[in-house]
Amino acid sequence: MRLANLTIPSTETISNVIDVTGIEDLTIYGPSVLTGVVSVEVSPDKGVTWIDTTLDVIIDAGTRVQPVHGDRLRLVSSGAEGAIRIFPVHGSTLVTV
């Protein structure tokens, strides 16, 4: 399923936060250009504490996060981005019958 985009504004280093409650597996698609190294952080407590997943978003490719150990997700760049950076996100939930 399509989730909200993660966006790092121009001259900033941190993206918006998206709710990933109930998401078991997600893929973040990187833009064609990045200024810094962009890493994925998750929060297990609705954004109070942030944990680096040690995953980096790859330019023009998908970065898979599985399993998602948190209810919020954001991106952090190692340097101020030179333009707005938009990262489409797709996720799936665990379906039980």
Residue frames as qw, qx, qy, qz and C-alpha x, y, z in Angstrom:
[[0.000, 0.889, 0.458, 0.000, 0.00, 0.00, 0.00],
 [0.358, 0.561, -0.034, 0.746, 1.12, 3.53, -0.67],
 [0.451, -0.637, -0.403, 0.477, 2.04, 5.51, 2.44],
 [0.046, 0.989, 0.038, -0.134, 2.71, 9.23, 2.79],
 [0.646, 0.580, -0.218, 0.446, 5.89, 10.57, 1.19],
 [0.604, -0.594, -0.078, 0.525, 8.88, 11.37, 3.36],
 [0.400, 0.819, 0.097, 0.399, 10.19, 14.82, 2.41],
 [0.564, -0.425, -0.099, 0.701, 13.38, 16.61, 3.40],
 [0.217, 0.955, 0.178, -0.093, 12.98, 20.34, 2.69],
 [0.587, 0.611, -0.132, 0.514, 15.74, 22.27, 0.90],
 [0.116, 0.643, -0.443, 0.614, 18.57, 23.30, 3.29],
 [0.707, -0.467, 0.288, -0.446, 17.26, 20.92, 5.98],
 [0.146, 0.392, -0.907, 0.049, 18.53, 17.58, 7.31],
 [0.232, 0.121, 0.898, -0.355, 15.40, 15.95, 8.81],
 [0.211, -0.260, -0.709, -0.620, 12.26, 14.78, 7.00],
 [0.624, -0.303, 0.030, -0.720, 8.67, 14.86, 8.11],
 [0.243, -0.154, 0.914, -0.288, 7.49, 11.97, 10.27],
 [0.624, -0.042, -0.487, -0.609, 5.07, 9.31, 9.03],
 [0.692, -0.245, 0.500, -0.459, 2.94, 6.89, 11.04],
 [0.476, 0.302, -0.792, -0.235, 3.92, 3.28, 10.35],
 [0.515, -0.160, 0.670, -0.510, 1.79, 1.64, 13.04],
 [0.827, 0.216, 0.439, -0.277, 0.91, -1.88, 11.91],
 [0.632, 0.684, -0.336, -0.140, 3.32, -1.85, 8.97],
 [0.900, -0.298, 0.289, 0.133, 5.50, -4.96, 8.91],
 [0.655, 0.023, 0.441, 0.613, 7.54, -4.33, 5.77],
 [0.272, 0.911, 0.164, -0.262, 8.20, -1.11, 3.86],
 [0.673, 0.184, 0.281, 0.659, 10.26, 0.23, 1.00],
 [0.035, -0.869, -0.045, 0.492, 11.55, 3.80, 0.74],
 [0.706, 0.498, 0.290, 0.412, 12.42, 4.95, -2.78],
 [0.409, -0.536, 0.059, 0.736, 15.32, 7.40, -3.06],
 [0.399, 0.871, 0.059, -0.280, 15.37, 10.39, -5.42],
 [0.813, 0.496, -0.016, 0.303, 17.89, 10.72, -8.25],
 [0.363, 0.555, -0.334, 0.670, 20.10, 13.16, -6.30],
 [0.637, -0.719, -0.264, 0.091, 21.03, 13.45, -2.62],
 [0.109, 0.866, -0.341, 0.348, 23.41, 15.92, -1.00],
 [0.292, -0.547, 0.705, -0.344, 24.17, 13.84, 2.11],
 [0.286, -0.017, -0.958, -0.018, 23.94, 10.23, 3.21],
 [0.570, -0.294, -0.008, -0.767, 20.31, 9.69, 4.22],
 [0.157, 0.052, -0.955, 0.247, 19.61, 7.25, 7.03],
 [0.551, -0.437, -0.525, -0.480, 16.35, 5.75, 8.31],
 [0.019, -0.164, 0.698, -0.696, 15.23, 6.28, 11.90],
 [0.494, -0.452, -0.663, -0.335, 12.27, 4.70, 13.72],
 [0.215, -0.355, 0.467, -0.781, 10.55, 5.65, 16.94],
 [0.330, -0.234, -0.914, 0.021, 8.91, 3.07, 19.22],
 [0.173, -0.528, -0.622, 0.552, 7.17, 5.77, 21.30],
 [0.226, 0.854, 0.464, 0.063, 5.40, 8.12, 18.86],
 [0.407, 0.765, -0.010, 0.499, 8.44, 10.31, 18.19],
 [0.503, -0.853, 0.135, -0.031, 9.86, 10.80, 21.69],
 [0.536, -0.524, 0.596, 0.290, 12.92, 8.60, 21.09],
 [0.702, 0.629, -0.222, -0.252, 14.57, 7.98, 17.69],
 [0.740, -0.320, 0.560, 0.192, 16.64, 4.90, 16.81],
 [0.294, 0.623, -0.559, -0.462, 18.97, 4.70, 13.80],
 [0.951, 0.125, 0.194, -0.206, 18.17, 1.53, 11.84],
 [0.436, -0.480, 0.609, 0.457, 21.69, 1.59, 10.26],
 [0.568, 0.467, 0.613, 0.290, 19.96, 1.53, 6.84],
 [0.061, -0.459, 0.185, 0.867, 20.81, 4.20, 4.26],
 [0.619, 0.652, 0.333, -0.284, 18.50, 5.27, 1.43],
 [0.539, -0.096, 0.571, 0.612, 20.04, 4.57, -1.96],
 [0.233, 0.494, -0.197, -0.814, 19.81, 7.02, -4.88],
 [0.575, 0.287, -0.453, -0.618, 17.30, 5.89, -7.55],
 [0.459, 0.014, -0.888, -0.023, 16.57, 2.62, -5.74],
 [0.682, -0.557, -0.214, -0.423, 14.41, 1.14, -3.03],
 [0.107, 0.367, -0.769, 0.513, 15.57, 0.62, 0.54],
 [0.678, -0.360, -0.572, -0.288, 13.66, -2.13, 2.32],
 [0.192, -0.404, 0.600, -0.664, 12.95, -1.90, 6.05],
 [0.836, -0.190, -0.362, -0.366, 11.83, -5.22, 7.48],
 [0.172, -0.719, -0.670, -0.064, 10.62, -5.65, 10.10],
 [0.006, -0.659, 0.027, -0.752, 9.63, -2.14, 11.15],
 [0.521, -0.340, -0.644, 0.445, 10.35, -1.84, 14.89],
 [0.083, -0.226, -0.258, 0.936, 8.41, 1.30, 15.68],
 [0.244, 0.698, 0.658, -0.143, 5.29, 3.35, 15.08],
 [0.213, 0.942, -0.006, -0.259, 6.91, 6.42, 13.48],
 [0.783, 0.093, 0.300, 0.537, 9.55, 6.78, 10.77],
 [0.143, 0.961, -0.064, -0.228, 11.71, 9.64, 9.50],
 [0.812, 0.359, -0.007, 0.460, 14.85, 10.24, 7.44],
 [0.348, -0.875, 0.121, 0.315, 17.98, 12.11, 8.49],
 [0.700, 0.644, -0.087, 0.297, 20.58, 13.46, 6.04],
 [0.732, -0.298, -0.104, 0.604, 24.23, 13.86, 7.01],
 [0.247, -0.138, 0.113, 0.953, 24.20, 17.30, 5.36],
 [0.351, 0.547, 0.269, -0.710, 21.72, 20.02, 4.46],
 [0.571, 0.385, 0.674, 0.268, 19.97, 18.95, 1.26],
 [0.193, -0.181, 0.302, 0.916, 20.51, 21.25, -1.74],
 [0.409, -0.106, -0.396, -0.816, 16.86, 21.02, -2.85],
 [0.741, -0.133, 0.322, -0.574, 13.60, 19.49, -1.68],
 [0.180, 0.238, -0.945, -0.135, 13.96, 15.67, -1.61],
 [0.767, -0.050, 0.098, -0.632, 10.85, 13.50, -1.92],
 [0.021, 0.241, -0.970, 0.022, 10.92, 9.81, -0.98],
 [0.741, -0.127, -0.299, -0.587, 7.86, 7.72, -1.93],
 [0.207, -0.272, 0.870, -0.356, 7.09, 5.01, 0.64],
 [0.744, -0.064, -0.464, -0.477, 5.22, 1.73, 0.18],
 [0.219, -0.329, 0.806, -0.440, 4.36, -0.66, 3.00],
 [0.644, -0.151, -0.654, -0.366, 2.52, -3.86, 3.78],
 [0.547, -0.436, 0.441, -0.562, 0.85, -5.27, 6.84],
 [0.017, -0.124, 0.990, -0.061, 0.83, -8.79, 8.20],
 [0.667, -0.070, -0.229, -0.705, -2.42, -10.41, 7.12],
 [0.151, -0.108, 0.949, -0.253, -3.79, -13.22, 9.25],
 [0.551, -0.124, -0.537, -0.626, -6.71, -15.46, 8.34]]
